[in-house]
Amino acid sequence: MKADILRLLYYNKTQSIADLSKSLSKSTPIVTKTINELVKQELILDNGLGESTGGRRASQYGLNNSLPYFIISIAIDQYYSSFTISNLAHTIVAQQKDVAIDLKEQDAGERILHSLETILHESQIDKKNIIGVGISMPGFVNPEEKINDSYPQNSSLHHLYKQIEDKLQVATVIDNDSRCVAWAEKEFGHGVDIAHTLVINLNWGVGLGIIINGEIFKGATGFAGEFSHIPLSDKNTLCSCGKRGCLEVEASLNAAIQNTESDIQNGEYSIYSTFAKINSNKADTLIEAAKLGDQIAINNLGKIGYMLGKGISTLLHILNPNKIIISGRGAEVGDIIAPQIQVAINEFSIPKIAKMTKIEISELHKDAQQMGTAALVAEHLIDNIIH
Protein backbone atom coordinates (compact mmCIF):
# COMPACT_ATOMS: atom_id res chain seq x y z
CA MET A 1 0.00 0.00 0.00
CA LYS A 2 2.81 2.45 0.88
CA ALA A 3 4.54 1.84 -2.45
CA ASP A 4 1.24 2.24 -4.33
CA ILE A 5 0.65 5.63 -2.71
CA LEU A 6 4.21 6.80 -3.40
CA ARG A 7 3.82 5.71 -7.01
CA LEU A 8 0.57 7.65 -7.45
CA LEU A 9 2.10 10.76 -5.91
CA TYR A 10 5.09 10.48 -8.26
CA TYR A 11 2.72 10.69 -11.22
CA ASN A 12 0.25 13.16 -9.66
CA LYS A 13 2.07 15.80 -7.64
CA THR A 14 -0.69 16.17 -5.05
CA GLN A 15 -3.66 14.00 -4.14
CA SER A 16 -6.32 14.03 -1.43
CA ILE A 17 -7.11 10.96 0.64
CA ALA A 18 -10.39 10.65 -1.28
CA ASP A 19 -8.49 10.70 -4.62
CA LEU A 20 -6.07 8.06 -3.40
CA SER A 21 -8.86 5.87 -2.04
CA LYS A 22 -10.63 5.98 -5.38
CA SER A 23 -7.47 5.22 -7.39
CA LEU A 24 -6.45 2.35 -5.11
CA SER A 25 -9.98 1.00 -4.54
CA LYS A 26 -9.26 1.01 -0.81
CA SER A 27 -11.33 2.32 2.08
CA THR A 28 -10.72 5.82 3.42
CA PRO A 29 -9.67 4.59 6.91
CA ILE A 30 -7.02 2.25 5.45
CA VAL A 31 -5.60 4.95 3.17
CA THR A 32 -5.67 7.51 6.01
CA LYS A 33 -3.71 5.17 8.26
CA THR A 34 -1.07 4.56 5.58
CA ILE A 35 -0.85 8.28 4.77
CA ASN A 36 -0.22 9.08 8.43
CA GLU A 37 2.57 6.51 8.56
CA LEU A 38 4.21 7.95 5.44
CA VAL A 39 3.94 11.49 6.87
CA LYS A 40 5.55 10.29 10.10
CA GLN A 41 8.39 8.77 8.05
CA GLU A 42 8.69 12.15 6.24
CA LEU A 43 8.31 10.44 2.87
CA ILE A 44 5.26 12.56 2.04
CA LEU A 45 4.06 15.97 3.17
CA ASP A 46 0.71 17.58 3.89
CA ASN A 47 0.68 20.37 1.29
CA GLY A 48 -2.34 22.14 2.74
CA LEU A 49 -5.95 22.37 1.66
CA GLY A 50 -6.98 22.02 -1.95
CA GLU A 51 -9.43 24.17 -3.85
CA SER A 52 -13.05 23.96 -2.80
CA THR A 53 -15.41 21.94 -4.97
CA GLY A 54 -18.46 23.04 -3.05
CA GLY A 55 -17.85 21.23 0.22
CA ARG A 56 -15.15 21.08 2.85
CA ARG A 57 -11.67 21.54 1.39
CA ALA A 58 -9.52 18.40 1.59
CA SER A 59 -5.86 18.18 2.56
CA GLN A 60 -3.52 17.55 -0.35
CA TYR A 61 -0.56 15.21 0.04
CA GLY A 62 2.59 15.03 -2.06
CA LEU A 63 6.02 13.44 -2.07
CA ASN A 64 8.65 15.07 0.11
CA ASN A 65 10.71 16.41 -2.77
CA SER A 66 13.45 17.64 -0.44
CA LEU A 67 14.51 14.03 0.17
CA PRO A 68 17.85 13.27 -1.54
CA TYR A 69 16.58 10.45 -3.74
CA PHE A 70 17.36 10.22 -7.44
CA ILE A 71 16.43 8.22 -10.52
CA ILE A 72 18.87 7.48 -13.35
CA SER A 73 17.28 7.04 -16.77
CA ILE A 74 19.15 5.85 -19.84
CA ALA A 75 17.12 6.50 -23.00
CA ILE A 76 18.75 4.73 -25.95
CA ASP A 77 17.81 4.86 -29.61
CA GLN A 78 19.56 3.54 -32.70
CA TYR A 79 22.06 6.40 -32.94
CA TYR A 80 21.85 8.52 -29.78
CA SER A 81 21.60 7.90 -26.04
CA SER A 82 20.60 10.31 -23.28
CA PHE A 83 21.64 9.95 -19.64
CA THR A 84 19.55 11.76 -17.04
CA ILE A 85 19.52 12.04 -13.27
CA SER A 86 16.24 13.38 -11.89
CA ASN A 87 14.67 13.74 -8.45
CA LEU A 88 11.22 12.82 -7.14
CA ALA A 89 9.84 16.12 -8.44
CA HIS A 90 10.94 15.17 -11.99
CA THR A 91 13.54 17.95 -11.90
CA ILE A 92 16.62 17.09 -13.95
CA VAL A 93 19.76 17.56 -11.84
CA ALA A 94 22.27 16.24 -14.41
CA GLN A 95 21.99 15.24 -18.05
CA GLN A 96 24.01 14.24 -21.09
CA LYS A 97 21.60 14.49 -24.00
CA ASP A 98 21.91 12.86 -27.43
CA VAL A 99 25.33 11.29 -26.96
CA ALA A 100 26.27 9.86 -30.38
CA ILE A 101 26.35 6.07 -29.90
CA ASP A 102 25.50 3.93 -32.91
CA LEU A 103 24.08 0.61 -31.69
CA LYS A 104 25.52 -1.12 -34.75
CA GLU A 105 29.04 -0.35 -33.53
CA GLN A 106 30.81 -3.17 -31.70
CA ASP A 107 31.72 -1.01 -28.70
CA ALA A 108 28.23 0.52 -28.23
CA GLY A 109 27.67 -1.21 -24.87
CA GLU A 110 31.03 -0.11 -23.52
CA ARG A 111 30.39 3.49 -24.60
CA ILE A 112 27.01 3.49 -22.87
CA LEU A 113 28.68 2.30 -19.66
CA HIS A 114 31.40 4.94 -19.98
CA SER A 115 28.88 7.77 -20.46
CA LEU A 116 26.90 6.53 -17.46
CA GLU A 117 30.00 6.50 -15.26
CA THR A 118 30.90 10.00 -16.48
CA ILE A 119 27.57 11.58 -15.54
CA LEU A 120 27.61 9.85 -12.16
CA HIS A 121 31.11 11.09 -11.44
CA GLU A 122 30.30 14.66 -12.50
CA SER A 123 27.05 14.76 -10.49
CA GLN A 124 28.82 13.52 -7.30
CA ILE A 125 25.59 11.82 -6.21
CA ASP A 126 25.94 9.19 -3.49
CA LYS A 127 24.91 5.78 -4.86
CA LYS A 128 23.02 5.13 -1.62
CA ASN A 129 20.53 7.80 -2.71
CA ILE A 130 19.80 6.29 -6.12
CA ILE A 131 16.35 4.66 -6.18
CA GLY A 132 17.24 2.74 -9.31
CA VAL A 133 18.43 2.82 -12.91
CA GLY A 134 16.02 2.59 -15.85
CA ILE A 135 17.09 1.54 -19.34
CA SER A 136 14.95 1.87 -22.45
CA MET A 137 16.18 0.76 -25.84
CA PRO A 138 14.83 -0.37 -29.22
CA GLY A 139 14.52 -4.00 -30.15
CA PHE A 140 13.08 -7.22 -28.75
CA VAL A 141 13.47 -6.27 -25.11
CA ASN A 142 12.17 -8.88 -22.67
CA PRO A 143 11.68 -6.98 -19.38
CA GLU A 144 11.11 -10.16 -17.39
CA GLU A 145 14.29 -11.89 -18.54
CA LYS A 146 16.03 -8.47 -18.70
CA ILE A 147 17.66 -9.08 -22.08
CA ASN A 148 17.47 -7.63 -25.58
CA ASP A 149 17.00 -10.48 -28.05
CA SER A 150 17.67 -8.22 -31.03
CA TYR A 151 21.35 -8.82 -30.31
CA PRO A 152 23.30 -12.10 -30.10
CA GLN A 153 24.17 -13.46 -26.67
CA ASN A 154 27.83 -12.49 -27.06
CA SER A 155 26.87 -8.84 -27.60
CA SER A 156 27.14 -6.42 -24.68
CA LEU A 157 23.76 -5.00 -25.73
CA HIS A 158 22.06 -8.38 -25.24
CA HIS A 159 22.68 -8.22 -21.49
CA LEU A 160 23.18 -4.48 -21.00
CA TYR A 161 20.93 -4.61 -17.93
CA LYS A 162 23.24 -7.07 -16.13
CA GLN A 163 26.35 -5.07 -17.00
CA ILE A 164 24.91 -1.87 -15.58
CA GLU A 165 23.45 -3.43 -12.45
CA ASP A 166 26.67 -5.32 -11.75
CA LYS A 167 28.80 -2.23 -12.40
CA LEU A 168 26.82 0.17 -10.21
CA GLN A 169 25.43 -2.30 -7.68
CA VAL A 170 22.13 -0.41 -7.98
CA ALA A 171 18.72 -1.95 -8.73
CA THR A 172 18.02 -1.72 -12.47
CA VAL A 173 15.03 -2.19 -14.79
CA ILE A 174 14.84 -2.37 -18.58
CA ASP A 175 12.10 -2.17 -21.21
CA ASN A 176 11.48 -1.39 -24.85
CA ASP A 177 11.80 2.29 -25.84
CA SER A 178 8.32 2.56 -27.37
CA ARG A 179 6.65 1.09 -24.29
CA CYS A 180 8.41 3.71 -22.18
CA VAL A 181 7.26 6.45 -24.57
CA ALA A 182 3.71 5.12 -24.25
CA TRP A 183 3.93 5.12 -20.45
CA ALA A 184 5.11 8.74 -20.48
CA GLU A 185 2.11 9.72 -22.59
CA LYS A 186 -0.20 7.76 -20.28
CA GLU A 187 1.04 9.47 -17.13
CA PHE A 188 2.17 12.92 -18.30
CA GLY A 189 0.93 13.52 -21.84
CA HIS A 190 -2.15 13.18 -24.03
CA GLY A 191 -2.93 9.69 -22.73
CA VAL A 192 -3.85 10.69 -19.17
CA ASP A 193 -7.16 9.06 -18.12
CA ILE A 194 -7.64 7.42 -21.53
CA ALA A 195 -8.43 3.70 -21.26
CA HIS A 196 -7.40 2.49 -24.72
CA THR A 197 -4.50 4.36 -26.31
CA LEU A 198 -1.97 3.61 -29.03
CA VAL A 199 1.25 5.61 -28.90
CA ILE A 200 3.38 5.71 -32.03
CA ASN A 201 7.05 6.38 -31.38
CA LEU A 202 8.07 8.13 -34.59
CA ASN A 203 11.84 8.05 -34.55
CA TRP A 204 14.51 6.53 -36.80
CA GLY A 205 12.05 3.63 -36.98
CA VAL A 206 8.37 3.44 -36.06
CA GLY A 207 7.56 1.90 -32.69
CA LEU A 208 4.23 1.31 -31.00
CA GLY A 209 3.13 1.23 -27.37
CA ILE A 210 -0.26 -0.36 -26.72
CA ILE A 211 -2.33 0.67 -23.69
CA ILE A 212 -5.43 -1.43 -23.00
CA ASN A 213 -7.64 -0.70 -19.98
CA GLY A 214 -4.97 1.69 -18.73
CA GLU A 215 -2.21 -0.93 -18.76
CA ILE A 216 0.68 -1.55 -21.15
CA PHE A 217 0.03 -4.58 -23.34
CA LYS A 218 3.21 -6.57 -23.96
CA GLY A 219 1.94 -9.72 -25.64
CA ALA A 220 2.70 -13.35 -24.80
CA THR A 221 6.48 -12.95 -24.91
CA GLY A 222 6.86 -9.18 -24.52
CA PHE A 223 7.19 -8.31 -28.19
CA ALA A 224 3.79 -6.74 -28.93
CA GLY A 225 3.90 -3.46 -30.85
CA GLU A 226 6.27 -4.20 -33.72
CA PHE A 227 4.41 -1.68 -35.87
CA SER A 228 7.51 -1.01 -38.01
CA HIS A 229 7.38 -4.44 -39.55
CA ILE A 230 3.81 -4.59 -40.80
CA PRO A 231 4.25 -5.36 -44.55
CA LEU A 232 2.55 -2.31 -46.04
CA SER A 233 5.31 -0.94 -48.27
CA ASP A 234 5.25 -1.59 -52.01
CA LYS A 235 8.97 -0.84 -52.22
CA ASN A 236 11.51 -3.62 -52.41
CA THR A 237 13.79 -1.86 -49.93
CA LEU A 238 15.44 -4.13 -47.38
CA CYS A 239 14.35 -3.33 -43.80
CA SER A 240 16.65 -3.38 -40.78
CA CYS A 241 14.91 -6.62 -39.74
CA GLY A 242 16.12 -8.37 -42.91
CA LYS A 243 12.67 -8.49 -44.58
CA ARG A 244 11.21 -6.47 -47.44
CA GLY A 245 7.96 -4.52 -47.53
CA CYS A 246 8.05 -3.27 -43.93
CA LEU A 247 6.25 -0.03 -43.06
CA GLU A 248 9.48 1.33 -41.54
CA VAL A 249 11.19 1.73 -44.92
CA GLU A 250 8.62 4.38 -45.92
CA ALA A 251 7.20 5.76 -42.66
CA SER A 252 10.22 6.58 -40.46
CA LEU A 253 12.50 9.57 -40.04
CA ASN A 254 15.24 7.47 -41.63
CA ALA A 255 13.05 7.12 -44.72
CA ALA A 256 12.49 10.90 -44.92
CA ILE A 257 16.22 11.54 -44.46
CA GLN A 258 17.19 9.05 -47.18
CA ASN A 259 14.64 10.52 -49.60
CA THR A 260 15.84 14.07 -48.89
CA GLU A 261 19.48 13.14 -49.44
CA SER A 262 18.52 11.32 -52.64
CA ASP A 263 16.67 14.41 -53.93
CA ILE A 264 19.73 16.56 -53.22
CA GLN A 265 21.99 14.11 -55.08
CA ASN A 266 19.59 14.36 -58.02
CA GLY A 267 20.08 18.13 -58.19
CA GLU A 268 17.26 19.43 -55.96
CA TYR A 269 18.10 22.34 -53.67
CA SER A 270 17.51 21.95 -49.95
CA ILE A 271 18.85 23.85 -46.96
CA TYR A 272 19.22 20.43 -45.36
CA SER A 273 22.61 20.03 -47.07
CA THR A 274 23.86 23.25 -45.44
CA PHE A 275 22.62 22.32 -41.98
CA ALA A 276 24.08 18.80 -42.31
CA LYS A 277 27.58 20.28 -42.45
CA ILE A 278 27.27 21.68 -38.93
CA ASN A 279 24.94 19.13 -37.30
CA SER A 280 25.66 15.41 -37.44
CA ASN A 281 22.19 14.54 -36.10
CA LYS A 282 20.33 14.03 -39.35
CA ALA A 283 16.88 13.92 -37.74
CA ASP A 284 17.40 17.28 -36.05
CA THR A 285 18.77 18.65 -39.32
CA LEU A 286 15.73 17.50 -41.29
CA ILE A 287 13.33 18.86 -38.67
CA GLU A 288 15.11 22.23 -38.58
CA ALA A 289 14.99 22.49 -42.37
CA ALA A 290 11.28 21.66 -42.45
CA LYS A 291 10.47 24.22 -39.76
CA LEU A 292 12.16 26.88 -41.89
CA GLY A 293 9.89 25.98 -44.80
CA ASP A 294 12.30 23.87 -46.88
CA GLN A 295 10.12 22.28 -49.56
CA ILE A 296 12.19 19.11 -50.02
CA ALA A 297 12.18 18.37 -46.29
CA ILE A 298 8.46 19.14 -45.99
CA ASN A 299 7.62 16.99 -49.01
CA ASN A 300 9.51 13.98 -47.68
CA LEU A 301 8.05 14.31 -44.21
CA GLY A 302 4.63 14.44 -45.86
CA LYS A 303 5.38 11.15 -47.59
CA ILE A 304 6.15 9.39 -44.32
CA GLY A 305 3.02 10.96 -42.83
CA TYR A 306 0.92 9.39 -45.56
CA MET A 307 2.47 5.95 -45.03
CA LEU A 308 2.06 6.35 -41.28
CA GLY A 309 -1.62 7.09 -41.87
CA LYS A 310 -1.87 3.90 -43.93
CA GLY A 311 -0.43 1.94 -41.02
CA ILE A 312 -2.70 3.72 -38.54
CA SER A 313 -5.69 2.69 -40.65
CA THR A 314 -4.76 -0.94 -40.00
CA LEU A 315 -4.50 -0.28 -36.25
CA LEU A 316 -7.89 1.47 -36.20
CA HIS A 317 -9.64 -1.55 -37.65
CA ILE A 318 -7.90 -4.09 -35.41
CA LEU A 319 -7.82 -2.32 -32.02
CA ASN A 320 -10.44 0.49 -32.16
CA PRO A 321 -8.62 2.73 -29.61
CA ASN A 322 -9.97 5.90 -27.98
CA LYS A 323 -6.90 7.79 -29.10
CA ILE A 324 -3.71 7.48 -31.15
CA ILE A 325 -0.83 9.70 -30.11
CA ILE A 326 2.14 10.48 -32.37
CA SER A 327 5.12 10.84 -30.04
CA GLY A 328 8.93 10.63 -30.15
CA ARG A 329 11.34 12.76 -32.19
CA GLY A 330 8.97 12.96 -35.13
CA ALA A 331 6.22 14.59 -33.07
CA GLU A 332 8.18 17.82 -33.36
CA VAL A 333 6.98 18.13 -36.98
CA GLY A 334 3.48 16.90 -36.17
CA ASP A 335 1.86 19.90 -37.85
CA ILE A 336 3.58 18.92 -41.10
CA ILE A 337 2.76 15.22 -41.10
CA ALA A 338 -0.73 15.40 -39.55
CA PRO A 339 -2.56 16.47 -42.75
CA GLN A 340 -1.02 13.59 -44.71
CA ILE A 341 -1.84 11.13 -41.94
CA GLN A 342 -5.46 12.24 -42.16
CA VAL A 343 -5.49 11.93 -45.96
CA ALA A 344 -4.40 8.29 -45.69
CA ILE A 345 -6.91 7.56 -42.92
CA ASN A 346 -9.68 9.01 -45.10
CA GLU A 347 -8.52 6.82 -47.97
CA PHE A 348 -7.98 3.51 -46.17
CA SER A 349 -10.27 3.53 -43.11
CA ILE A 350 -13.96 2.82 -42.67
CA PRO A 351 -15.30 6.27 -41.67
CA LYS A 352 -17.59 4.94 -38.93
CA ILE A 353 -14.60 3.35 -37.19
CA ALA A 354 -12.08 6.12 -37.89
CA LYS A 355 -14.24 8.88 -36.43
CA MET A 356 -14.31 7.10 -33.06
CA THR A 357 -10.56 7.63 -32.58
CA LYS A 358 -8.78 10.93 -31.96
CA ILE A 359 -5.36 11.39 -33.57
CA GLU A 360 -3.18 13.74 -31.51
CA ILE A 361 0.40 14.98 -31.66
CA SER A 362 2.41 14.72 -28.46
CA GLU A 363 3.88 17.79 -26.81
CA LEU A 364 6.53 15.70 -25.02
CA HIS A 365 8.44 15.05 -28.26
CA LYS A 366 11.71 13.17 -27.79
CA ASP A 367 11.66 13.86 -24.03
CA ALA A 368 8.90 11.26 -23.76
CA GLN A 369 11.37 8.38 -23.75
CA GLN A 370 13.41 9.83 -20.88
CA MET A 371 10.28 10.61 -18.87
CA GLY A 372 8.89 7.13 -19.44
CA THR A 373 12.20 5.52 -18.51
CA ALA A 374 12.31 7.42 -15.22
CA ALA A 375 8.69 6.42 -14.60
CA LEU A 376 9.71 2.79 -15.21
CA VAL A 377 12.00 3.08 -12.19
CA ALA A 378 9.30 4.71 -10.07
CA GLU A 379 6.82 2.01 -11.10
CA HIS A 380 9.05 -0.89 -10.07
CA LEU A 381 11.51 0.45 -7.51
CA ILE A 382 10.03 3.39 -5.59
CA ASP A 383 9.55 1.15 -2.55
CA ASN A 384 13.35 1.35 -2.16
CA ILE A 385 12.86 4.62 -0.29
CA ILE A 386 10.65 2.96 2.35
CA HIS A 387 12.65 2.10 5.47
PyMOL commands that set and color helices and strands:
alter all, ss='L'
color gray80, all
select helices_A, chain A and resi 2-11+17-24+28-40+108-123+127-129+160-168+177-188+227-229+248-251+253-265+272-275+282-291+295-319+329-348+351-354+367-385
alter helices_A, ss='H'
color red, helices_A
select strands_A, chain A and resi 44-49+59-63+70-76+80-87+92-100+130-137+141-142+147-148+172-176+197-202+206-212+215-217+323-327+358-361
alter strands_A, ss='S'
color yellow, strands_A
deselect
rebuild
show_as cartoon
